[in-house]
């Protein structure tokens, strides 16, 4: 069986011309070089060098030329693999992340910027989908506004409290009773994900708002509130533009939206994915 060390010795002898100079280049003794060449010749079943003796340089045999040509390809591939592994360990490579609007707009920009500052050659892919229950299949990491079910590991990133969003002056300063929402014209998200839980809380308190518009676009909700179409209850992380709007706490307060970061169970995270988890936790503390 061919050994990469033997091929490296073959390359060194062919380049340097003598066993002695090859030994100096490789940091071996001359006898060690001779032993490795002999082992290579045994593996390939023939002589790879003609040895004229004396100070004359050795020459490759026809068999040696074939072995060297292909051996150099193997050595280059081995070096490329070693380099790729080292880059991977250093945090390069690709990471695929499932996300949703609030995370994309508010949290991930800071995470991505810091990640690229540390690893400018990182290949970051984001996949955004509004769904009732996302899956971590095919992704390194996935964000979701709730605990995921299935064969995943997950960590809670933050609690995202809900507030009432209105036009300025529509309500007096301070908390607004939840019962005020009964019969009120409201703009809302589609009844999936955590929005479904919010609407169950309304029902538990006997509150039945009049939903006049639903959209998955956070800015669409805010724009329609700004236009006077209705009021809205939204998590704070979704409020990336509150110009011309007022916010109020609700009484009683709704339980906050819980945001998790998950990945497939029993799967080792790449160094890059692990870095995303670390940076996410750090960034979440600043929000």
WOBEL-V649682 format. One record per residue. N is the residue number from 1. RES is the residue in three letters. PSI is psi in degrees with one decimal (999 if undefined). D_CENTER is the distance of its C-alpha to the mean C-alpha in Angstrom with 1 decimal. Layout:
N_RES_PSI_D_CENTER + N_RES_PSI_D_CENTER
This chain:
1_UNK_135.6_39.7 + 2_UNK_140.6_38.4 + 3_UNK_133.4_36.8 + 4_UNK_-33.0_34.5 + 5_UNK_-38.9_36.6 + 6_UNK_-38.5_39.7 + 7_UNK_-37.6_38.3 + 8_UNK_-36.8_37.3 + 9_UNK_-41.5_40.9 + 10_UNK_-45.7_42.3 + 11_UNK_-42.8_40.4 + 12_UNK_-43.0_41.6 + 13_UNK_-42.8_45.2 + 14_UNK_-36.3_45.2 + 15_UNK_-43.6_43.9 + 16_UNK_-25.6_46.1 + 17_UNK_-19.9_49.2 + 18_UNK_156.5_50.3 + 19_UNK_-35.6_49.2 + 20_UNK_-47.9_50.0 + 21_UNK_-35.0_47.8 + 22_UNK_-39.2_44.9 + 23_UNK_-43.2_45.3 + 24_UNK_-42.4_45.1 + 25_UNK_-40.0_42.0 + 26_UNK_-13.6_40.2 + 27_UNK_23.6_41.7 + 28_UNK_171.1_43.6 + 29_UNK_158.9_47.4 + 30_UNK_-35.1_49.3 + 31_UNK_-34.4_50.2 + 32_UNK_-38.6_46.5 + 33_UNK_-44.9_45.9 + 34_UNK_-41.8_49.0 + 35_UNK_-39.4_47.8 + 36_UNK_-39.0_44.4 + 37_UNK_-42.0_46.1 + 38_UNK_-40.6_48.5 + 39_UNK_-38.5_45.7 + 40_UNK_-44.7_44.1 + 41_UNK_-35.2_47.5 + 42_UNK_-39.7_48.0 + 43_UNK_-38.2_44.6 + 44_UNK_-8.9_45.4 + 45_UNK_34.7_49.1 + 46_UNK_172.5_50.7 + 47_UNK_136.4_51.3 + 48_UNK_-15.5_48.6 + 49_UNK_139.7_50.8 + 50_UNK_131.0_54.4 + 51_UNK_95.1_55.8 + 52_UNK_-17.7_58.8 + 53_UNK_164.8_59.4 + 54_UNK_-152.2_60.4 + 55_UNK_-5.5_58.5 + 56_UNK_143.2_57.6 + 57_UNK_151.7_53.9 + 58_UNK_158.1_52.6 + 59_UNK_144.9_51.8 + 60_UNK_139.2_49.4 + 61_UNK_167.0_51.2 + 62_UNK_-41.2_50.2 + 63_UNK_-41.5_48.2 + 64_UNK_-37.1_46.6 + 65_UNK_-40.9_45.6 + 66_UNK_-47.0_43.9 + 67_UNK_-41.3_42.0 + 68_UNK_-43.4_41.0 + 69_UNK_-49.1_39.7 + 70_UNK_-31.7_37.5 + 71_UNK_-39.5_36.8 + 72_UNK_-35.3_35.4 + 73_UNK_-44.3_32.9 + 74_UNK_-41.8_31.8 + 75_UNK_-39.5_31.6 + 76_UNK_-41.1_29.5 + 77_UNK_-40.1_27.1 + 78_UNK_-41.3_26.9 + 79_UNK_-40.3_26.3 + 80_UNK_-39.7_23.5 + 81_UNK_-44.3_21.9 + 82_UNK_-42.6_22.4 + 83_UNK_-42.7_21.0 + 84_UNK_-40.7_17.8 + 85_UNK_-42.3_17.5 + 86_UNK_-39.9_18.1 + 87_UNK_-39.9_15.6 + 88_UNK_-46.7_12.9 + 89_UNK_-29.1_14.3 + 90_UNK_-5.2_14.3 + 91_UNK_13.9_10.5 + 92_UNK_-175.8_10.7 + 93_UNK_-157.2_9.7 + 94_UNK_143.6_7.1 + 95_UNK_129.9_3.6 + 96_UNK_125.9_4.9 + 97_UNK_125.1_5.0 + 98_UNK_135.6_8.7 + 99_UNK_177.6_10.5 + 100_UNK_169.3_14.2 + 101_UNK_-54.9_16.6 + 102_UNK_-42.1_17.1 + 103_UNK_-42.8_13.5 + 104_UNK_-42.8_13.0 + 105_UNK_-31.0_16.3 + 106_UNK_-47.7_16.5 + 107_UNK_-46.8_13.5 + 108_UNK_-33.6_10.5 + 109_UNK_-42.8_12.8 + 110_UNK_-38.8_13.4 + 111_UNK_-47.3_10.0 + 112_UNK_-42.0_9.1 + 113_UNK_-45.9_12.6 + 114_UNK_-36.5_12.5 + 115_UNK_-43.7_9.5 + 116_UNK_-26.9_11.5 + 117_UNK_-40.8_14.6 + 118_UNK_-32.0_13.7 + 119_UNK_76.9_12.1 + 120_UNK_-18.6_13.7 + 121_UNK_8.2_13.1 + 122_UNK_141.3_9.3 + 123_UNK_101.0_8.7 + 124_UNK_124.9_6.2 + 125_UNK_127.3_7.3 + 126_UNK_140.2_8.1 + 127_UNK_114.0_10.6 + 128_UNK_127.6_13.2 + 129_UNK_131.8_16.0 + 130_UNK_112.1_18.7 + 131_UNK_157.1_19.7 + 132_UNK_-39.6_21.6 + 133_UNK_97.5_19.4 + 134_UNK_168.3_16.0 + 135_UNK_149.2_14.9 + 136_UNK_-2.0_11.9 + 137_UNK_130.7_13.5 + 138_UNK_-0.7_11.8 + 139_UNK_152.1_8.3 + 140_UNK_-41.5_5.9 + 141_UNK_153.5_6.0 + 142_UNK_132.8_8.7 + 143_UNK_145.8_10.8 + 144_UNK_148.1_14.5 + 145_UNK_66.2_17.8 + 146_UNK_168.3_19.3 + 147_UNK_131.1_19.0 + 148_UNK_149.1_17.8 + 149_UNK_168.0_20.3 + 150_UNK_-168.0_20.1 + 151_UNK_73.3_18.8 + 152_UNK_157.4_15.7 + 153_UNK_146.5_15.0 + 154_UNK_155.7_14.2 + 155_UNK_136.9_14.8 + 156_UNK_127.1_16.6 + 157_UNK_-46.3_15.2 + 158_UNK_162.8_18.4 + 159_UNK_132.6_21.6 + 160_UNK_98.2_22.2 + 161_UNK_152.9_26.0 + 162_UNK_145.7_27.9 + 163_UNK_158.9_30.5 + 164_UNK_129.7_33.2 + 165_UNK_125.8_33.0 + 166_UNK_176.3_36.3 + 167_UNK_151.7_38.4 + 168_UNK_137.2_39.9 + 169_UNK_-3.0_43.1 + 170_UNK_-31.2_42.6 + 171_UNK_154.3_42.7 + 172_UNK_156.4_44.1 + 173_UNK_149.6_41.9 + 174_UNK_-179.8_40.5 + 175_UNK_147.6_39.1 + 176_UNK_130.3_40.0 + 177_UNK_138.4_41.3 + 178_UNK_-32.6_39.2 + 179_UNK_-19.3_42.4 + 180_UNK_-24.4_42.6 + 181_UNK_-14.4_39.9 + 182_UNK_120.3_42.4 + 183_UNK_-3.6_43.6 + 184_UNK_143.4_41.7 + 185_UNK_126.0_40.1 + 186_UNK_146.3_36.4 + 187_UNK_137.6_33.4 + 188_UNK_165.1_30.4 + 189_UNK_163.2_27.2 + 190_UNK_150.9_27.6 + 191_UNK_55.7_28.5 + 192_UNK_178.8_25.2 + 193_UNK_-138.7_22.4 + 194_UNK_-17.7_23.8 + 195_UNK_-35.2_26.5 + 196_UNK_-40.5_28.3 + 197_UNK_-40.2_28.6 + 198_UNK_-43.3_29.9 + 199_UNK_-26.4_32.5 + 200_UNK_-36.1_33.6 + 201_UNK_-42.3_34.2 + 202_UNK_-50.6_36.4 + 203_UNK_-39.7_38.4 + 204_UNK_-27.9_38.8 + 205_UNK_10.5_40.4 + 206_UNK_24.9_42.6 + 207_UNK_126.8_40.8 + 208_UNK_89.1_40.6 + 209_UNK_162.7_39.3 + 210_UNK_102.5_40.2 + 211_UNK_112.1_36.9 + 212_UNK_-13.7_37.9 + 213_UNK_136.5_34.5 + 214_UNK_137.5_31.1 + 215_UNK_144.7_28.0 + 216_UNK_-5.8_24.3 + 217_UNK_113.1_24.1 + 218_UNK_-43.9_24.1 + 219_UNK_-30.0_26.0 + 220_UNK_-41.8_28.4 + 221_UNK_-49.8_29.3 + 222_UNK_-38.5_29.9 + 223_UNK_-40.6_31.9 + 224_UNK_-32.3_34.2 + 225_UNK_-43.6_34.8 + 226_UNK_-34.7_35.6 + 227_UNK_-10.5_38.0 + 228_UNK_11.9_39.8 + 229_UNK_-30.5_38.9 + 230_UNK_-176.9_38.0 + 231_UNK_172.8_36.1 + 232_UNK_151.5_32.7 + 233_UNK_120.1_30.9 + 234_UNK_151.1_27.3 + 235_UNK_147.5_24.6 + 236_UNK_-32.9_24.5 + 237_UNK_-19.7_20.9 + 238_UNK_-6.9_22.0 + 239_UNK_74.2_24.8 + 240_UNK_-4.6_23.4 + 241_UNK_97.8_26.9 + 242_UNK_20.4_29.9 + 243_UNK_132.0_32.6 + 244_UNK_20.1_35.8 + 245_UNK_160.5_34.6 + 246_UNK_151.8_35.5 + 247_UNK_147.5_33.6 + 248_UNK_146.1_35.3 + 249_UNK_156.8_34.5 + 250_UNK_151.0_35.9 + 251_UNK_114.6_38.4 + 252_UNK_154.8_37.7 + 253_UNK_145.8_34.0 + 254_UNK_146.4_31.5 + 255_UNK_138.0_29.1 + 256_UNK_155.8_25.8 + 257_UNK_133.4_22.8 + 258_UNK_126.4_20.4 + 259_UNK_127.5_16.6 + 260_UNK_154.7_14.4 + 261_UNK_125.5_10.9 + 262_UNK_161.3_11.1 + 263_UNK_164.1_10.2 + 264_UNK_136.6_12.8 + 265_UNK_151.9_15.7 + 266_UNK_29.9_17.0 + 267_UNK_128.6_13.9 + 268_UNK_126.5_12.9 + 269_UNK_142.3_9.3 + 270_UNK_159.3_8.7 + 271_UNK_-35.8_9.4 + 272_UNK_-43.5_6.3 + 273_UNK_-40.4_4.4 + 274_UNK_-35.7_7.9 + 275_UNK_-38.6_8.0 + 276_UNK_-43.2_5.7 + 277_UNK_-45.9_8.1 + 278_UNK_-47.5_10.9 + 279_UNK_-33.9_10.6 + 280_UNK_-45.4_10.4 + 281_UNK_-43.0_13.5 + 282_UNK_-43.5_15.2 + 283_UNK_-39.2_14.8 + 284_UNK_-32.1_16.0 + 285_UNK_-18.4_19.1 + 286_UNK_-6.9_20.1 + 287_UNK_999_20.2
